[in-house]
Amino acid sequence: SVDSLLYAKFSANTYFGNHFFGAKVLFSIFSPLQVLLVFAKEDSQSNGFCWACEKANYRCSLAHTPESALECFSEKHHDLVIVDHRHSRHFDAEALCRPDREEASVMPLINAGFNRRYVENANMMACYNELLQLEHGEVRAQFKLRACNAIFTALEQSQDAIEITSEDQVIQYVNPAYEAIMGYQQGELLGKEIIEVPKSEKNKPDLLETINTCIRKGKEWQGIYYAKKKNGDNIQQNVKITPVIGQGGCFSSPDIQSSKHKDRRKGSLDVRSTTSRGSDGSSQRRHSSMARIHSMTIEAPITKVINIINAAQESSPMPVAEALDRVLEILRTTELYSPQLGTKDEDPHTNDLVGGLMTDGLRRLSGNEYILSTKQPHHLPSHLATPLSLNDIPPRIAQTMETEGSWDFDIFNLEAATMKRPLTYLGLKIFSKFGVCEFLNCPEATLRSWLQVIEANYHSSNSYHNSTHAADVLHATAYFLCKERVKQSLDPIDEVAALIAATVHDVDHPGRTNSFLCNAGSELAILYNDTAVLESHHAALAFQLTTRDDKCNIFKYIERNEYRTLRQAVIDMVLATEMTKHFEHVNKFVNSINKPLAALEENGESVKSILTSPENRILVKRMLIKCADISNPCRPLELCIEWAGRISEEYFAQTDEEKRQGLPVVMPVFDRHTCSIPKSQISFIDYFITDMFDAWDAFADLPNLMQHLDNNFKYWKGLDERKLHSLRPPPE
């Protein structure tokens, strides 16, 4: 198969899929890229790349045979080569790119710094984006890195004496010509301050001060300077001293007998390891090793970004270089998507709420840790031993579910009608509506048993995280799955995974946050290393409950590979409900889906490729379950108020227990005696809800939800302006 041909022996280019990508970086960074397209025949895909090259102002050549490709490449030495592998009967694309066939291969001619696979997509914007990503993400960065190697080689081979020092006068490098003229070896100078090297007495007393003043101003100094060689002889030199501004800076090539180069980088590299020379040729071997390392492709995307910024700093003025330093500091952290809050005094409700939801707790110094008791999974209560069917649902309950297709469906009416067992009944109806039994090829009795087992493992004692919340999330998920744009994006297996994930996403929730469990040293926190503790537990327990008993194993009848795909999708969606990754998921959704969709729709182009790519389907499913999970502020006002009261009560109970156990209080504002519920809701909507639902509405078209959100925000704002802390205003 195509994807199985992975040639590990390729050092410069690897065959992956429908196309080959190779690149060389021996070009001027200011000239347009030259692109060679090797396509057996012209079609929409080759036209797509031609159009993309024209749009990007690249120079494009098109070849239809290996012979013409080699001839064309030999003439122009293109920067980027794209080889089509879809029509193998016309020419052998593998042979064309195989490095062990030098007589008929482009590989020896291309020194590529990356590997790339492009799955067939003739859309011009897709091709255009691919080419831009190649250029700015890899090709130019590799050129700059290799240009640095070339500069270093030039320093080594220069006949002029060159000395590089740091801003604090420490010698960092001298070239071989300096060693020959001055009589020193590198080892005698590197790491020493200039003042430690003997100076000639022939220089004017104020010469050094004049030089330093000039350099501090960022100006170049040139003039006559007397130096003392190692043997004590004085030598007159026509010297040019050039300051390097900013990290990386720029270098002025010397054209005189002897020169000094002052490096003003804040953290200059100690170059001894790459410049020391030996008679055994070790320097040359070291240089070739460095070149090989620079061309390696095992890089994370963020590493590539950092390398590009580092390269850009080399020719940047000081203010820009310093600004890029601050950018690099941010990029080197792990919390790229988590907004940084102000001080506690600014908005304690927002700080406490966000801190409680987006951290894994504060470790206690005391060894007296509170351990949650281990709970065994619940079995079906005896009165539920015989599963219900849709036909057996009592009329009163069936009537309550008649409006389940509406967003304004009242889940609390169903909770009351079912005596706090809404998940089984609503699950039966929604799963039947989406044909889940047919997809899984399982009997309805198995599905009914599964729903009852899952619901039995939700804690009815929790005020919020109980089976009513799960049923509400299931309802929201089903509602979103019926939206046209969502249906265009997802396959049937995605829909089934979403419904299952919504059903199990909080199973066995203890009514406490991840931070509480980590601070308490609970067995779950220890098991999952304080990382996504609850979400990992929900996903793992759901599959344990499902597969331990054939009577409720809804996966028993599907093929192994399909089960693996479904399982991974369910796990990914459940883990996506963890709030520490909230901003990462929302930002990826906006940048990978919403923005490209808007651009394509503006140009009247097809959006199918964006909607159906595997990567974007994952983002859609994550966004779908996240919005379903915390959609309470987008419900009708009365439902919103009820949910706000329930989550507040759960947080109050956690604060009470933290105080009883002597644990760190994760969210101090949720003290039942002092908390302002309106303020906490305003903070939650401002910080988490508004941007996320704006993005989801732009994708799925949900004007009714946005209207509810606006109304509810005004309601909480009105209570807060009246200095009220309660869910509702006092009676008139």
N, C-alpha and C positions, 0 to 999 in steps of 0.2 A: 504494500500500500504506500501511498505517497508519504504519509507522516512517519512511516517506519524507517525511512532512509535518512539516518542522521550520521553523517560522516565525521566522527570525532577527530580524524586525522587532519581535517581542514584547519589550518592555522589562521587563515585570513577570511574565509567565507564558508558558510555552512549551508547545505541544501536543506530546506525546511518544507516547502509546500508548493503552491502554484507558481511562484516566481522566485528568481534568485535576485539578491541585491548584493552588489559589491561597490566599493568606493575607494578612490585614492585621494590623498590630500596634498598632492604636489601642485597646488594652484594658488593664485593670489586670492586672499580673502576678500578682496574688493571686486573681483571680476565675476561675471555670471557663471554659474555652474554649467558644465557641459554634461548632458545626459545621453546615454546610448540605450535605445530600446531595441531588444532583440526579440522580435515576434515573428512566428512562422507566417502569419497572415494578418492583415489589417482587420480589426474588428472594433467593437465598442470599447473593449478594454484598452487596446493600444491607442485608440482615439482619445480615451479618457486621460491617459498619461501625456499625450501630445498637447491636449488642451490645457492640462495642469502645468506643463512646462512653459507654455506660452503665457499663462496667467502669472506664473512666478518669474517670468523674464529669464528663463534658462534657455540655453542653446541645445536643441534636441536633434539627434540623428536616429534614423530608423533602419534596421537591418533585418533581413528575412532569412538569412542562412548563416551558419557558423563561419563560413569563409568570408562573407561580406562583413560580418561582425568583427572578426579579427583584423581585417584590412582597415576597416573604419577606425577601430580602436588604436591601431598602430599609427595612424595619421594624426589623430586628435588627442589621444590619451584622456578620455572622458573622466570626469570626476565621479560619476555615478552610472552604474550599468544595471539594467533591469532585464532579466532573461525570463521569457515565458516558458512555463513547463506544461501547459495544458494540451499541447498538440505534439505529443512525443513521436507520432509517426512521421512528422516532417523533419525533425532533427532531435538529436539526443542532447537535451539540456544538461544532463548530468556530466556527459563527456566534455561539454564545453566549459564547465566549471570545475572539472576534476584536476587537482594540482599535479597529479603524477603523469599527465599527458601534455608535456610542455609544447609539443609541436602543434597542438590544436586546442589550446586552452587560453582563456583570458586570465586565468588565475595568477600565473607568474607575473603578469603585467599590472595586476591590481593589488595594492597593499591596503586592504580594507581594515578599518578599525572597528567594525561591528558586523553583526549578523542581522538579517531581517527577513521576515516572512510577510507576504501580502496575500491575503485571501481574495479571490476574484471579486472585484467591485468596480464597475465601470463608471460610477458616479464621479464627475469631475472634481467636486469638492473633496471627496474621499481621497482621490489621487493627489490632489493639490496639498491637502493636509499631510499626507504621507511623505511627499517630497520635502515639504517645509520641515517636518519633524526630522527627517534624515539630515537635512542640511544643518539646521541650527542645533539639533540634539547631538550630532555625532561628527559630521564631516569637518565643520569649521573648528570644533574643539580639538579634534585630532590633529588638524593642521597646526594649530597653535602649539600643541604639545610637542610636535615634531620640529616645529620652528625653534623651540627652546633648545632641543638637542642640537640643531644646526648651529645656533648661536654659541652653545657651549663648545662645540667642536672648533668653531672659528676662534674662540678665545684661546683654546689650547694651541692652535696652529699659528696664531698671530706672531709676527716678528717683533712687535712692540711689547714692551714690558707693561703688564696690567696688574693692578692691585685693587682688590675690592675690600672695603671696610664697612662695618656697621655704623650706625649713627653715633654709638658711644665709643668709636675709634678702635674697635676690635677688628683685627685682620681676619677676613673670612676666606680669601682666595688670592693666590698669586699664580700667574701662568708660567709655563716653562721658560719663556723669554725673560721674565723677571728674574727667575732663578739663575739663568746664564749670565745676565748683565750684573746682578748685584752679588752673586756668589753665595746666596742662601739656598737652602732646601726648604720645601714647603713645611715640613715638620717643625722647622725652627721658628716659623712665623705664625702659622695658623693658631688662632685663639689668643694671641698676644695683643696688647694694646700698642698703638703706634709709638707712644712715648717710650716703650721698652726697647725700641730699635734705635741704635745710635744715629744721631743726626749730625750733619755737617755744620761747622761753625761759620761757614761762609755766607749763610743766609742772613738777610737783614733781620734785626730783632723783632720787628712788627710783622714779618711776612706771614707767619702762621696765623696770627689774629686776623690779618686781612683775608687770608684764604677761608678761615672759618666763618667770618662775617658774610662773605659772598655765598658760601654754601648754605648757611642758615636761611638766606633769602631765597633759596632755590635756584640760584644762578650758577652758571658754569664759570670756572676760573681757569685762566690759561696764562702761563708765564715761565720764567726761568727759575729753576729750583735746584739747589745743590744737595745731593744725597751722598751718604757714606756707605761704601761697599763693605762687605764682611771683612775684607783684608785691611780696612782702614783707609783706602784711597777715596778721595773725593771725586765725584763725577757730576758734571753739569748736564742738566736735563731740561728739555723744552717740554713742560708738563701741561696736560689738560685734565682738570678734575671736574667730573660731571655728577651732580646729585641725581639720585633716582627717587622720584616722588611717588608715594603711595605704595601699597603692597604689590610687589611684582615690578612696578615702575617701567621705565624704558631705558634703553642702553644706547649710548652714542659710541659708534665704532671709532677707535683712535686712529689717527693718521700721522702720528709723530713718533719720535724715537722712544719715548717712555711716557706712560700715562698712569694716572690713578683714577679709580672709579669708586665713588663713595655711595654706599647703599643705605638709603634712608628708610628702608622698610621697618615696620614696627617689630616684626618677628622674623628676622632674616634667617635663612637656612644656613646651617653649618655645612659647607660644601666639601669638607675634607673627604668624605666617603666617596664622592663621585669625581674628585679631581686629582687625588694623589696618584702619582705615576710610578711605575716600576719597570725594570728592564725586561720582565717576563711577559710584557704585553697585557698585563692584567687590566690596565685602563681601557684598552680597546674592547676587551671582553665585557667589561662592566658597562660600557656605553651601549653595546649591542643588546645586553640584557635589559637595560633601561628602555631601549626602543621597543623590545618585545613586550615588556610590561605595559608600556603606554598603548600598545595596540591590542591588549587583551580586552575581551568583551564581557567579562563577568562583572558587571556593574549594576547597581541598583539605580533606578531613575533619579533618585534624589542625589546620588553621587555624581551623576552626569550633570545635573543642574549646578551643583557646587563647582565642578570642574570648569564649566562654561563661564561661571561668574569669576572664578579665579583667573581664567584666561583674559576675560574682559578687563580686569583690573590692571593688566600690564600696560595698557595704553591710556588709562584713565587719569584725569587730573586728581589732585589730592582730595577735594570735597567729594567727588564721585567715588573714589576708592574707599574713603572712610564710610560713606553710605553703604557701599557694597559689603564692607566688613560687618556692619550691623545686620544686613540681610543674611549673611552667612551664619552669624550667631543664631539667628532665628531658625534657619533651615537645618542647623545641626541639632536642634532639639527634636523630641519625639512628639510633642503636642502641637503639630502644625495646624490643626483644625479647631483647637479649643481656644475661644476668645479669652483674653486675660481680663479678669475683673478688677475693679478699683479697690479701694480700701474698704474695710468692714463698715466704716462710718457712712459710706455713700449710700448703700442700700443693703442693710443686713438681711432682708427677706430674700433678695436675689442671691447674695453671697451664700447664705445658709442652704437655700434650696438647691442651687447649682452645685455647691460643694458637696452636699449630701448625695446627689444623684450621679455626679461625675467623678468621684474619687473612690478609692478602695479602702478608705478608713485610715485612722491614725493609730499606730501601734502603741499600746500601753507599755510603760517601763516596768510596771508591776508584774509579777508572775502569777497573780491571782486572776486568771482569765476565766471568763464565763463561757462554758461549753454548752451549746445547744444539744439537747438529747437527740439521739438517733431515732428516727421514726421509720417503722417498716411500712412499705407500700400498703395501701388499703385494698382489701378485697371487696367484692360486691356485697352490699347488705343483703340479708336473706330475702327481704321483700322485693328485691330487684333481680332475683335469680332468673326469672323468666323475662327475657328482653321484650321491650315494647316494639311494636311496629307502627308505621304511619297510620295504619287502619285502626290501631288500638288506642290512639291518642284521644283522651276525653274531649268531647265537643267544646267545653269551656276553654281548654288549653288551645285547641285547634283554632277557635275563634280569636283568641289573643294573638295568634301568629299570623293572622290573615294579612296584616300590613307589614310583614317582615321585609318586603322588597322596598319599603320606603325608608329614607334616611331618618325620618322622625319617629320610627318605630320605638315604642316604649318598652325597654327591656325589663323595667321594674314591675310592670304589670305581669309579664311572663314569670318573673321570679316569684311573685306572690301566688300566681295560679298553679305553679309547679312545686310549691313548698321548697323553694331554693334549689331546684334541680332544672334550671332552664337550659343548660348546655346540651343535655341529652335530647330534649325535645326539639330545640332549635337546630341542633346538629343533624338530626334525622331529616328535617325538612330541607335544610340548605344542601346537605350532601346528596340528597335525592335529586334536588333541582339541578345540580351540576353533574349528575351521573357518575359519582365517585365509585359506587359499587361496580358499575359496568367497567370503568377504567381499571380498577384494581382486580377485577374478576373475582370478587369475593361475595359470599352470600350476605344478604341484608342482616341476617341474625348476627353475623360476625361483626359487622359495623355497629349494630346496636349494642352488643356487648362491649366493644371497644369504647364507645362514647360513655357508657356507664362506668367503666373502670377508670377512665380519665377523669370524669367528673367526681368520682368517689375520692380521688387523690387531690382535689382542691380543698382548701380549708374553709369550711363554712363559717368558722369563728372569725376569720379575717373580715374587717369591715369593707375593704376594697379589693384586695387580691384574692377573690374567690371565683367560683364558677360563673357567677353573673357577669363579672368582668370578662372572663374568657368568652362567654356567649356574646357579649357586646362587641368584642374584638372580632369574633367570627362573623357577626352581622355586618360590621363595617368592611371587613375583607370581602365578603360576598358582594356587597354594594359596589365596591371599587372594581371588582373583577367584571362587573357588567358594563363599565364605562368603555366607550368605543376605542379610545386610544390604548387603554390597557389591554383590551381583547386583541388589538392589532399586534401588541408586543409579545404576549405570552402564549406558550403552547399549552395543550391540555395537561401535560405533566406539571407545568408550572402552576396552573390553577389548583390542581389537586394538592400539590406541595403547600401552596399558600393556605388552603383551607385546613389542612392538617396542622401546619405551624401555628395558625391562629388558635386552634383548639387546645394545643398543648403548651403554648408559649409561657404560661406561668404555673404549670402543674406543680403541686407541692410547695407553693410559695409560702414561706413562714410568716409573712406579714412584717418582715424587717428588710432593710436595705442591705446592699452589698457591704457598705461601709460598716454597718453594725456587725455583720457576720465576721468581717475581718478583724475589727476591734475586739470582738468577743473571743476570737480564736476558735470559731466553730469548726466542727469536723468537715463541713462542706468547704469552708475557706481553706483549711489545710489540704483537703483533697484536690482543690483546683488552684492552689498556689496564689490565693488572693486575687485571681484574675477572672473576671466575668463569672463570678462564683455562681450566682443564681441562674443565669442564662445557661451556663454549662450544665447545671443540675437539671433544669427543666428539659433540655434536649435529651440528655442521657437517660433520665428516668422515663421519659415518654417512650423511648425505644425498648427499655427494659420491660415496662408494663405491656407493651404491644407484643413482643416476641416470646415472652415466657410461657404463654398459654395459647394453644391453637384456637381456643374458642373466641379469642379477641384479636388474633393476629391478622390484621387487615392486609399485611404484606405477603402472606403465605403463598398467594397464587400468582404473583407476578414474577417475571424473569429476573435473574440475578442482576444483570447490568442495569435494568430499569429500576430495580430496587436501590442500587447504589446511587444512581442519579437522583432519585426521589429523596433518599435519605440525606444526601449532601445538601440538597435544596432546602429541606426542612431545617436542618441544623443551621445553615447559613442564615436563614430568616429569623430563627429564634435568637441566635447570637446578635443579630442586628438590632434587637430591642434593647440591648445594653446602652445606657445613656452616655457612657464615656466616649463612644464613637459617633455620637449624634451629629456633630458638625462635619465630621469626615464624610459620613454618608450623604448628608444634604449637599455639601459642596461638590462632591463627585457627581451627584445626580444633576445638579444645575450645569456644571461645566461639560459633562460628557453627553448629556441628553437635551436639556432645555435650550441651551445656547446654540448647539448645532441645528436643532429642529427649527428654531426661530430663523436662522440664516437660510436654511433650505426653503422654508415656507415663504420667506420674503422673495426668493427668486423663483418661486413656483416649481421647485424641483421635488422629486419623490423622496419621502422620508422613511421608506421601508427599511433601508439599510441601517439607519440609526436605530430604529425600533426593535429590530430582530437580531442584532448582533448578540452573541452569547454574553459578552461582558455587560452590555446594557440591559439585557433581560435580568441579570443578577441585580443591578442597581434598581431597576423598577420594582422587583420583588422586595428588596430591602426597604425601599421608600414606602411601598404599599403597606407592609406590616407595621412599620414605624408610625405611619399616619393613623392606621387603624387602632394601634395600641394606646395612643394618647390623643384621641379625637374628642375627648370629653368637652373641651372648650368650643367645639364646633357643633355640638348637639343643641337642640332646642333648650331654652333657658332653664326650664324646670329640671330637665335631665342633667344639664350642666351643674346646677346648684346641688343636686343630690350627689353627683360624683365628687364634687369639691368637698362636700361634708364628709364623705366616706374616706377619701384619701387623707384629709386633715386628721380624722380620728385615728387612722392607722399611724400617722406620724406622731400624734400626741402619745399614743400607747408606746411607741418606740422610745420617745424622750423619757417617759415615765420609767421604763425599764432600764434605760441607760443610767438614770439617776439612782435607781435602787441597787444596781449592780456595780456602781462606781466606774462605769465605762465612760469614755469620752462622749460628750453629747454632740452628735454629728450636726444636728440642725437646731440650735438653741432657740430660734424664733418659733419653733413648733412646740411651745409650752402652752398647754391647754388653758392656762390662766391669763396669758398675755398676748397670744398670737392674734394677728389680724389676718383672717382668712382672705378678705378682699385683696390685701397687699400681696399675699403669697400667690393668688391667682393672677394678678396683674404681672408679677415678676415671671411666672411660668409662661404666660402668653407672650410677653415681650421677648423673653430670652429663647424659648424653644419653639413655640407654636407658630408665630406669625410668618417668619421666613420659610419654614418648612411647608406650611400649607399654601403659601403664595406659590412656591415652586410646584407643589402637587396640583394645585388648581390650574396653573399654566399648562400642565401636562394633561390632566384628566378632565378639566372643565367642570368645576364644582361650585357654581355661584351660590347655591343654597347654603353650603357649608360656610362660605366666606361671609355670607350675610349673618348667619348665626354667630360666627366668631366676632363680628363687629358689634352685634347687639350685646353679647355676653361681656365683652370688654367694657363697653359703656356702662353696663350694669355694675360690674365690680368697681369701676372708676367712680361711679356715683356714690356707692357705699363708702369708699375710701375718703372721698371729699367731705362726707358727712362725719368723718372720724369714727365710723362704725367698724367693729371687728367681727361681726357675725355674718352668717350666711344670708340672712334676710333683714330688711329694715324692721324696726319694731312696729307692731300693729298700730293703726291710726287711733 
